[in-house]
Amino acid sequence: MINKRYKDIFNQYIYKGEQTPLTIGTLVVCALCFLFLIIATFTQLTIVHPWLKIVPDKGISLYSKTILYTPQIPIMLFIIYILGKYYSLIMFALYLMVGFFIWPIFVFGGGLEYIQNYLFGYFIGFVAAIFIAGTIMQLNNSLKTRLIAGFLGVLSIHICGFIYCLILAMFKVIDFNLILPIVNIVTVNKIIYDIIFSLAILSIAPYIKNILWICMKPKPDSRKKLKNSRKRNQIIRDNINQHRQDYD
């Protein structure tokens, strides 16, 4: 009975796909995710990989290509899994408000004028990814579901970024000739890394959420605990009485 009792208590703090509750622990985790997103925004990874290039009069040649990669998209998808759809949206809204009105925490600055920056379209894509990936993640906690959610989340972010570039060009905020270079730098060169890193971090995300879930999960209702305790005691008494009757 003692082992079963501790097993029941332990199981209460294991994440099983529940909705994220409103607790002080959840708010603390939201703050940590907010800081984590800012750190990812200003983190640059230098990635060198082989690349094929067509050179006139020489044909196809192989050379090393260097990519400066910011892991903001994988971190955002990780946050969506940790916080769920609604709290991720609240956290990202706070991120936008701070970047617009308090501190330039976006890539290349901040302020309301950042709306005219082509990168703002990818922020709109973050909102789309929250709803798309967050909704898919709510279906179940399987690895397959998480990977599908991550893949579609990355695609939605880049598609929104491309569409926003077209809109800026239509309103003559940027030149149409800049769209292809922008897409080449932000999407073509980096989307494969966004997918790889997103799938990798989502594959281990449940282990991290199980640790954070201890803080996020609400405390068990004391009345329910008392009721369960009385029920267990009654079962023990019934078993003792049954043994006595059998003995008599």
C-alpha positions in Angstrom: 0.0 0.0 0.0 2.8 2.4 0.8 4.5 1.8 -2.6 1.2 2.3 -4.4 0.5 5.5 -2.5 3.9 7.0 -3.5 3.4 5.8 -7.0 0.0 7.6 -7.2 1.6 10.8 -5.9 4.5 10.5 -8.4 2.1 9.9 -11.3 0.2 13.1 -10.5 3.3 15.2 -11.6 3.9 13.4 -14.9 2.7 15.3 -18.0 0.1 13.3 -19.8 -1.0 15.8 -22.5 -3.2 17.9 -20.2 -4.1 21.6 -20.9 -1.6 24.1 -19.5 -3.2 25.4 -16.2 -3.1 28.9 -14.9 -0.7 28.7 -11.9 2.1 30.7 -10.5 4.5 28.0 -11.8 3.1 28.5 -15.4 3.7 32.2 -15.2 7.3 31.6 -14.1 7.8 29.2 -17.0 6.3 31.8 -19.3 8.9 34.3 -18.1 11.7 31.8 -18.6 10.4 31.1 -22.2 10.3 34.9 -22.8 14.0 35.2 -21.8 14.8 32.1 -23.8 13.3 33.6 -26.9 15.3 36.9 -26.4 18.5 34.9 -26.0 17.8 32.9 -29.2 17.1 36.2 -31.1 20.7 37.4 -30.4 22.4 34.0 -30.7 24.2 33.3 -34.0 25.5 30.0 -35.0 28.1 29.8 -37.8 27.4 26.8 -40.0 29.7 25.7 -42.8 28.5 23.2 -45.3 29.4 22.1 -48.8 27.6 23.8 -51.7 27.4 23.3 -55.4 27.8 26.3 -57.7 27.6 26.6 -61.5 30.7 28.6 -62.6 30.8 29.8 -66.3 33.4 28.0 -68.4 34.1 25.6 -65.4 30.8 23.8 -64.9 29.7 22.7 -61.5 32.1 23.3 -58.7 32.0 22.4 -55.0 32.8 25.0 -52.4 32.2 25.7 -48.7 29.3 27.9 -47.8 29.0 29.8 -44.5 25.6 30.4 -43.0 25.0 32.7 -39.9 22.0 31.0 -38.3 19.7 32.3 -35.6 17.8 29.5 -33.8 14.7 31.7 -33.1 12.2 29.5 -35.0 13.2 26.2 -33.4 13.0 27.9 -30.0 9.6 29.3 -30.7 8.2 25.9 -31.7 9.8 24.4 -28.5 8.0 27.1 -26.5 4.7 26.3 -28.2 5.1 22.7 -27.0 6.0 23.7 -23.4 3.4 26.4 -22.9 0.6 25.2 -25.2 -1.2 27.4 -27.7 -2.8 30.1 -25.5 0.1 30.8 -23.2 2.5 30.8 -26.1 0.4 33.5 -27.7 0.4 35.5 -24.5 4.1 35.2 -24.2 4.7 36.2 -27.8 2.4 39.2 -27.5 4.5 40.3 -24.5 7.6 39.9 -26.6 6.1 42.1 -29.3 5.0 44.8 -26.8 8.4 45.0 -25.3 10.1 45.2 -28.7 7.6 47.8 -29.9 7.5 50.1 -26.9 10.2 49.3 -24.3 13.4 47.8 -25.6 14.7 46.9 -29.1 14.8 43.1 -28.6 14.1 42.3 -32.3 16.7 41.4 -34.9 17.9 44.7 -36.3 16.2 46.8 -33.7 12.7 47.5 -32.5 10.0 50.2 -32.3 6.7 50.5 -34.2 8.6 51.2 -37.4 9.7 47.6 -37.4 6.4 46.8 -39.0 8.0 48.1 -42.2 10.8 45.6 -41.9 10.6 42.5 -44.0 11.4 40.4 -41.0 8.1 41.4 -39.4 6.3 39.0 -41.7 8.1 36.1 -40.0 6.7 37.4 -36.7 3.3 37.1 -38.2 4.3 33.6 -39.1 5.1 32.9 -35.5 1.4 33.6 -34.7 0.3 31.3 -37.5 2.7 28.6 -36.2 1.3 29.0 -32.6 -2.2 28.2 -33.9 -1.2 25.5 -36.4 1.5 23.7 -34.5 -0.2 24.3 -31.1 -3.5 22.8 -32.4 -1.7 19.7 -33.8 0.2 19.2 -30.6 -3.0 19.1 -28.6 -4.1 16.0 -30.5 -1.7 13.7 -28.6 1.8 13.6 -27.2 3.4 11.2 -29.8 6.7 11.8 -31.5 5.0 11.7 -34.9 2.5 14.4 -34.0 5.2 16.6 -32.6 7.3 16.2 -35.8 4.4 17.0 -38.1 3.5 20.0 -36.0 7.1 21.3 -36.1 7.4 20.8 -39.9 4.1 22.6 -40.6 5.0 25.3 -38.1 8.3 26.0 -39.9 6.5 26.1 -43.3 3.8 28.5 -42.0 6.4 30.9 -40.7 8.4 31.1 -43.9 5.2 31.3 -46.1 4.0 34.2 -44.0 7.4 35.9 -44.3 7.3 35.6 -48.1 3.8 36.9 -48.4 4.6 39.9 -46.2 7.6 40.7 -48.4 5.2 40.8 -51.4 2.8 43.1 -49.5 5.6 45.5 -48.6 6.7 45.6 -52.2 3.1 46.2 -53.4 2.9 49.2 -51.1 6.4 50.3 -52.3 8.0 50.0 -48.9 10.7 47.8 -50.4 11.7 47.2 -54.0 10.4 44.2 -55.8 13.9 43.4 -56.9 14.8 42.8 -53.2 12.2 40.0 -52.7 14.3 37.2 -54.2 17.5 38.1 -52.3 15.5 38.4 -49.1 13.9 35.0 -49.6 17.2 33.5 -50.6 18.9 34.7 -47.5 16.2 34.1 -44.9 14.3 31.1 -46.3 16.3 29.2 -49.0 19.6 29.2 -47.0 18.0 28.5 -43.6 14.7 26.7 -43.8 16.4 23.3 -43.9 18.2 24.2 -40.6 14.9 25.4 -39.1 13.3 22.1 -39.9 16.3 20.0 -38.6 16.7 21.9 -35.4 13.0 22.2 -34.8 12.5 18.4 -35.2 15.5 17.7 -33.0 14.3 20.0 -30.1 10.7 18.7 -30.3 11.9 15.1 -30.1 13.4 15.8 -26.6 10.9 18.4 -25.5 8.7 16.0 -23.5 11.6 15.2 -21.1 12.1 18.9 -20.4 8.3 19.5 -20.0 8.1 16.7 -17.5 10.6 18.6 -15.3 8.8 22.0 -15.8 5.4 20.3 -15.3 6.2 19.8 -11.6 6.0 23.6 -11.3 3.2 24.2 -13.7 0.7 21.6 -12.5 -1.7 22.8 -9.8 -1.6 21.3 -6.4 -4.0 18.4 -5.8 -7.2 19.4 -4.2 -6.9 18.8 -0.5 -10.5 17.7 -0.3 -9.9 15.2 -3.0 -6.8 13.9 -1.1 -8.8 13.6 2.1 -11.6 11.8 0.3 -9.1 9.4 -1.3 -7.4 8.9 2.1 -10.7 8.0 3.7 -11.5 5.7 0.9 -8.1 3.8 1.3 -8.6 3.6 5.1 -12.1 2.2 4.6 -10.7 -0.4 2.2 -8.1 -1.4 4.8 -10.7 -1.7 7.5 -13.0 -3.7 5.3 -10.1 -6.1 4.5 -9.2 -6.5 8.2 -12.9 -7.2 9.1 -13.1 -9.7 6.2 -10.0 -11.5 7.5 -11.4 -11.6 11.0 -14.7 -13.1 9.8 -12.8 -15.7 7.8 -10.7 -16.5 10.9 -13.7 -16.8 13.1 
